[in-house]
Amino acid sequence: MAWLKLGGQDANPAVVAGRPAAGAFGLIGALVAVSQVLTVIPAGHVGVVDLFGSVSSTTLKAGINLVNPLARVHKFSIKTQEVKEVMDVPSKEGLTVQLEASLLFHLDPEKAADVYKTLGPTYQDIIVGPQFRSVARGVTAAFDARALYTSEREELAQIILRDLQKVLGPRGIVAEAAMPRRVGLPAGLTQAIEEKLRAEQESQRMEFVLLKEKQEAERKRIEARGIADFQEIVTKGISEPLLRWKGIEATEKLASSPNAKVIVIGAGKDGLPLILDTK
């Protein structure tokens, strides 16, 4: 067997060839060791550290985090999520109405560890959906079916959201918005509601017309009262001597005008002159 001489000493070729391989294995081992103590949390997520059943109350933020290599890291999304439900809900009249609605919510990052311990990763199926259905049914039971079909639906949505915030908030889930999307009513009920709405609109229109007529009648009464007051004032101010004097003045003006006429003095009523046109 041939021997290599390195640095003045003989060396076994197999040993020399194995040194680069050992270095590569060592580098790989170091990388694996580093990967065990570092974890990356994606944007919009938090990490919950579980070490043999002991859950850390401090959650990991987005980015690179140093963790115990023996611990397991569960990643939870804190982005806004949507749950859609199609449910049969009762109305105040005892009718069953089909309601399609959505709920927007997100996980409270400060309570992610509590959610993991009490609900687990499938918290949406365990609490969000069931509570959404339960609260929606409880709220609609206090409203007429007509409210689900008209503008009162926005008020209903606000009440559902408020009640969900009370229920889900302490459990680490933040309800953002409740949105009724579609309401399915029986065909006969839909027609009845539409007819009632039309009747109410017609009634409101007639109230407006009657109010307008009352205002017009009041205006006419005020106008007539003004005319009557004017006539009364004028009548009181006109006396018989004043009329005679005005008649004499008019006669003088007509007598001095160049128009052809015949004036009979004292022939008119109350002694006023008569004016006869000769044309």
C-alpha positions, 0 to 999 in steps of 0.5 A: 500500500502506498503512503502519502507524506504530508508535512513530513509525515506519512498519511493514509489516503483514506483518512485524508479523503474522509476529512472533507466529508466529515466537515460537510456532515458537521456543517449539516449537523450544525444547521440542523441544531440551529433550526431546532432552536429557531422558528419563523412565525409568518406575518399575520400569525402568532406562535404558541409554545407548548413544552410537554403540555406546559403552555407559555403565556407569552406568544411569539410574534411574527419573524424569527424567534428563539425557542427550546428545541424540545418545544412544539410551536403552534401557529395561529392566524390573527388575520380577519376571518369570515364564517358564513352560516345559513340557518333557520331562525324564528321570528316574533310571530313564531314563523321560521325564516331562513337567514344567510349571514356572515361574521367577521372576526379575528383572534386576539393575539394576547389571548392566543395561548388561552385559546389554545389551552381552552379551545384548541386550533379548531376554535372556529368550529367549536365556539365561533360558528355555534355561538353565531347561530345561537345568538342570531336565533335569540335576536331574531326571535324578538323581531317581526319577520318584516324587520328581517325584510326591511331597513330594520335589518341593520339594527338587528345586525348591530344587536347580533354583533353586540351580543357576540362581542360579549360572548366571544370577547372573554374567550379571546375572539374579537367579533368585528361585524355581523352581516345578514346577506339574504333572508328567505321568507315564505312566498305568501308572507313576502307578498303580504309584507310588500302589500303592507309596505305599499299600504303604509307608503300610500297612507303616508302620502295621504297624510302629506296630502291632507296636511297640505290641504289643511295648510292651504285652507288655513292660508285661505282663511287668513287671506279672507280674514285680511280682506274682511278686516280691510273692508271693515276699516275702509267702510268705517272710514267712508262717510256720506258727507265724504262721498258727496264731497268726492262726487262734487270734486269729480263733477268739477273735473269732468265739467272742465274736461274737453269731452262732449257730455251733458251734466245734470246737476242734482238729478242723481241719487242723493243729489249727486249729478248725472253725467250723460255721454253724448257719443 
